[in-house]
Amino acid sequence: MSDLEETLRRLVDPSSVELSSGEHLAGKVQSAVTRDDARWKEKKQEPPRRKPRLAPLPQMNRASVGVAPLSVLHALGRAISLDRQGSVRGLAEHWGCLKYALALDGSQAQDHMALSPEGRSTQRQHKTVQAHELGVGFGVAAAEHFLRERYEGHRVSFVPAEVVLRSGWPLKGLRYRPRFFVEVWKPGERAQVIPVVCKGHHGRRSSSYPQLASASAHVEAVHIGPWNETPALVLSTELSMKNAIVVHALAADGDGGTLPAAEEKLNSTLRDRSMPPQITKPAGSGTPEEGLTGFHVLSPHDEWFRAVLARTDAAGLVAFTGDSSATAPYLTKQQGRGYYTRQSHAAISSVRDREHTLLGVPCVGTEHVFRLNGARVEAFSGLAEDLFDILEQGRLDQYRHEVDAQYARHPYAKWDRCWDGAVSVRPDGSVLAIRRLKPES
């Protein structure tokens, strides 16, 4: 086996990442909140609103998440596929995750994943970017694990919150908002929607406490349904320079965040709305109703918001294949539909022009060729061909029924002997694959 093949095979080797929660963590984060609030008051400024109390994940004091390095990179790649990073979006939005192909090592003692020597050698601003982006990848993997166990039999979709919120509210001047909405769903049923923030750092475990305290202000900025009843999830990944990687997580519970099925709206083009960036706090005894800065989804708009979530998720999925023309119809004007209607050039952008059969499934998507330790490799991102055809025709409701019937609810990564490379498959039907570039015959 060549050194390159051994490196690529390690990308699909199963490993584990510790998921840490508990009362001790909740107490440390509350202390960090108290200290931060005091600093705001010293500056004679009002502290940010936060979730009233972040609590340990139910039955999750210490657990581990089984995951392969390529699955983490795939989660990151899907998460940033709508980030609008400019004319070279083919590199920035699809392949930004691949710069970490050598950064993760699952062969540590007791099979706990850690940063590799390559990952630990990152310097200056690149270290900050690495913490931010791998914090997203590991945060998504850990949150999916927890939510799949809590909502057995449901699908879990991560949708970029900023893209969703643009369709209904002005964002300028609003500092706080979550990184994602998680939609927990089954076809034809109501959905549970949870604001989520994923952060990361290279410091000690104590560095997670202020990160989670800060995240509590961001998830508080969105209320779905009744005041102060929207559940939330905050995660901070400790990318230790010496020890195994740990994801620290807390949650806020609540009876809100529930949206109707709205299946009849999933296939319809949506209009932007113009709602005030205001959360309605009900009147108490002797106090008037109060408007607080933030985003509030009230019942007249809940079907529309559910459709925006689902269609934005579909846009990110189709964008992952490199097909801009199929992405644009799922977005509104304020969400950036025009960004995907410009002409694409294969040299600087992504173009859906590749077909591969991966782990026995015909897939369509886009590719990128680069060097890994001097050797030329090709990476492919795409979607199962039958699912892409359904989405290209605008039949989002059918896609959801098909993916729920056909695809496992857990992500997985395997070595494909026929394709001769590492392949990751997510529950949404998307694939990320990498192999040595075969010489032209």
Backbone hydrogen bonds, N-H to C=O, Kabsch-Sander energy under -0.5 kcal/mol:
donor,donor_aa,acceptor,acceptor_aa,energy
6,E,2,S,-2.3
7,T,3,D,-2.2
8,L,4,L,-2.6
9,R,5,E,-2.7
10,R,6,E,-1.6
11,L,7,T,-0.6
11,L,8,L,-0.9
12,V,9,R,-1.3
13,D,10,R,-0.7
15,S,67,V,-1.4
16,S,111,D,-1.7
17,V,65,V,-2.0
18,E,245,I,-1.2
19,L,63,A,-3.5
20,S,18,E,-0.6
20,S,247,V,-3.1
21,S,61,N,-2.5
26,A,22,G,-2.1
27,G,23,E,-2.6
28,K,24,H,-2.2
29,V,25,L,-2.4
30,Q,26,A,-2.1
31,S,27,G,-2.0
32,A,28,K,-1.8
33,V,29,V,-2.3
34,T,30,Q,-2.2
35,R,31,S,-2.2
36,D,32,A,-2.3
37,D,33,V,-2.8
38,A,34,T,-1.9
39,R,35,R,-1.7
40,W,36,D,-1.9
41,K,37,D,-2.1
42,E,38,A,-2.1
43,K,39,R,-1.3
44,K,41,K,-1.7
45,Q,40,W,-2.5
51,K,216,S,-0.7
55,A,251,A,-3.5
60,M,57,L,-1.6
63,A,19,L,-2.1
65,V,17,V,-2.9
66,G,64,S,-0.5
67,V,15,S,-2.1
67,V,65,V,-0.5
70,L,11,L,-2.8
71,S,68,A,-0.7
72,V,68,A,-1.5
73,L,69,P,-2.1
74,H,70,L,-2.3
75,A,71,S,-2.3
76,L,72,V,-2.1
77,G,73,L,-2.8
78,R,74,H,-2.5
79,A,75,A,-1.8
80,I,76,L,-1.6
81,S,78,R,-1.0
83,D,80,I,-1.7
89,R,86,G,-1.1
90,G,348,I,-0.9
91,L,88,V,-1.6
92,A,88,V,-2.3
93,E,89,R,-2.4
94,H,89,R,-1.0
95,W,90,G,-0.5
95,W,91,L,-0.9
98,L,95,W,-1.2
99,K,96,G,-0.9
100,Y,97,C,-1.6
101,A,98,L,-1.9
103,A,100,Y,-1.3
104,L,100,Y,-0.6
105,D,114,A,-3.0
111,D,108,Q,-2.1
112,H,109,A,-1.1
113,M,16,S,-2.7
114,A,105,D,-2.4
115,L,240,S,-0.6
116,S,103,A,-2.4
120,R,116,S,-2.4
121,S,117,P,-0.9
121,S,118,E,-0.6
122,T,119,G,-0.8
126,H,123,Q,-1.2
127,K,123,Q,-0.7
127,K,124,R,-1.3
128,T,124,R,-0.9
129,V,125,Q,-2.1
130,Q,126,H,-2.5
131,A,127,K,-2.3
132,H,128,T,-2.3
133,E,129,V,-2.9
134,L,130,Q,-2.8
135,G,131,A,-1.5
136,V,132,H,-1.2
137,G,133,E,-2.2
138,F,134,L,-2.9
139,G,135,G,-1.8
140,V,136,V,-2.8
141,A,137,G,-1.9
142,A,138,F,-2.6
143,A,139,G,-2.7
144,E,140,V,-2.6
145,H,141,A,-1.8
146,F,142,A,-2.3
147,L,143,A,-2.8
148,R,144,E,-2.6
149,E,145,H,-1.5
150,R,146,F,-2.1
151,Y,147,L,-2.9
152,E,149,E,-0.5
152,E,150,R,-0.5
154,H,151,Y,-1.8
155,R,185,W,-3.3
157,S,183,E,-2.4
159,V,157,S,-0.6
159,V,181,F,-2.8
161,A,179,R,-1.6
164,V,160,P,-1.6
165,L,161,A,-3.0
166,R,162,E,-1.8
167,S,163,V,-0.5
167,S,164,V,-1.3
168,G,165,L,-1.8
169,W,165,L,-2.3
174,L,171,L,-2.2
175,R,173,G,-0.8
179,R,196,V,-1.4
180,F,196,V,-2.4
181,F,159,V,-2.7
182,V,194,I,-2.6
183,E,157,S,-2.8
183,E,181,F,-0.6
184,V,182,V,-0.6
184,V,192,Q,-3.0
185,W,155,R,-2.1
185,W,183,E,-0.6
189,E,186,K,-2.1
191,A,259,L,-2.4
192,Q,184,V,-2.1
193,V,191,A,-0.5
193,V,257,G,-3.4
194,I,182,V,-2.2
196,V,180,F,-2.7
197,V,233,L,-1.7
199,K,235,L,-2.4
201,H,237,T,-2.2
207,S,204,R,-1.9
208,S,205,R,-1.8
209,Y,206,S,-1.0
211,Q,207,S,-0.9
212,L,208,S,-2.6
213,A,209,Y,-2.0
214,S,210,P,-2.5
215,A,211,Q,-2.4
216,S,212,L,-1.5
217,A,213,A,-0.7
217,A,214,S,-1.1
218,H,214,S,-1.1
219,V,215,A,-2.3
220,E,216,S,-1.0
221,A,217,A,-0.5
221,A,218,H,-0.8
222,V,219,V,-1.1
223,H,295,F,-2.7
225,G,223,H,-0.6
225,G,297,V,-2.7
229,E,226,P,-1.4
232,A,252,A,-2.3
233,L,195,P,-1.9
234,V,250,L,-2.4
235,L,197,V,-2.5
236,S,248,H,-2.6
237,T,199,K,-2.4
238,E,236,S,-0.5
238,E,246,V,-3.6
239,L,201,H,-2.9
239,L,237,T,-0.9
240,S,238,E,-1.4
245,I,113,M,-2.9
246,V,238,E,-1.6
247,V,18,E,-3.0
248,H,236,S,-3.0
248,H,246,V,-0.6
249,A,20,S,-2.6
250,L,234,V,-2.1
251,A,55,A,-2.9
252,A,232,A,-2.3
256,G,229,E,-3.8
257,G,224,I,-2.6
259,L,191,A,-2.6
265,K,262,A,-1.5
266,L,263,E,-1.0
268,S,265,K,-1.3
273,R,167,S,-2.9
275,M,168,G,-2.9
275,M,273,R,-0.5
278,Q,276,P,-2.4
279,I,292,L,-4.1
281,K,279,I,-0.7
281,K,290,E,-3.5
286,G,284,G,-0.6
287,T,284,G,-1.6
290,E,281,K,-2.5
292,L,279,I,-3.1
292,L,290,E,-0.6
294,G,277,P,-1.0
295,F,221,A,-3.0
297,V,223,H,-2.8
298,L,296,H,-0.8
301,H,298,L,-2.3
302,D,299,S,-1.1
305,F,301,H,-2.6
306,R,302,D,-2.1
307,A,303,E,-2.1
308,V,304,W,-2.3
309,L,305,F,-2.4
310,A,306,R,-2.2
311,R,307,A,-2.6
312,T,308,V,-2.5
313,D,309,L,-2.2
314,A,310,A,-2.0
315,A,311,R,-2.2
316,G,312,T,-2.1
317,L,313,D,-1.9
318,V,314,A,-2.5
319,A,315,A,-2.6
320,F,316,G,-1.4
321,T,318,V,-1.4
322,G,319,A,-1.7
323,D,318,V,-1.2
324,S,322,G,-1.0
327,T,323,D,-1.0
328,A,324,S,-2.3
330,Y,327,T,-1.6
331,L,328,A,-2.0
336,G,332,T,-0.5
336,G,333,K,-1.5
337,R,332,T,-1.6
339,Y,336,G,-1.0
340,Y,336,G,-0.6
340,Y,337,R,-1.4
341,T,338,G,-1.3
342,R,338,G,-0.5
348,I,345,H,-1.1
349,S,345,H,-2.8
352,R,322,G,-0.6
353,D,351,V,-1.4
353,D,365,G,-1.1
354,R,365,G,-2.0
356,H,363,C,-1.9
358,L,356,H,-0.7
358,L,361,V,-2.6
361,V,358,L,-2.0
363,C,356,H,-3.3
364,V,383,L,-2.5
365,G,354,R,-2.3
366,T,381,S,-2.4
368,H,379,A,-2.1
370,F,377,V,-2.3
372,L,375,A,-3.1
373,N,371,R,-0.5
375,A,372,L,-1.7
377,V,370,F,-3.2
378,E,435,R,-2.7
379,A,368,H,-2.8
380,F,433,A,-2.9
381,S,366,T,-2.4
382,G,431,V,-2.2
383,L,364,V,-2.4
384,A,429,G,-1.6
385,E,362,P,-3.0
388,F,384,A,-2.5
389,D,385,E,-2.4
390,I,386,D,-1.5
391,L,387,L,-2.2
392,E,388,F,-3.0
393,Q,389,D,-1.2
394,G,391,L,-1.8
395,R,390,I,-2.0
396,L,394,G,-1.3
399,Y,395,R,-2.1
400,R,396,L,-2.3
401,H,397,D,-1.7
402,E,398,Q,-2.8
403,V,399,Y,-3.0
404,D,400,R,-1.6
405,A,401,H,-1.5
406,Q,402,E,-2.1
407,Y,403,V,-2.1
412,Y,425,V,-2.2
414,K,423,V,-2.6
416,D,414,K,-0.6
416,D,421,G,-3.0
417,R,415,W,-0.8
420,D,416,D,-1.9
421,G,416,D,-1.5
422,A,434,I,-2.5
423,V,414,K,-2.8
424,S,432,L,-2.6
425,V,412,Y,-3.0
426,R,430,S,-2.2
429,G,426,R,-2.3
431,V,382,G,-2.4
432,L,424,S,-1.9
433,A,380,F,-2.6
434,I,422,A,-2.3
435,R,378,E,-2.1
437,L,376,R,-2.5
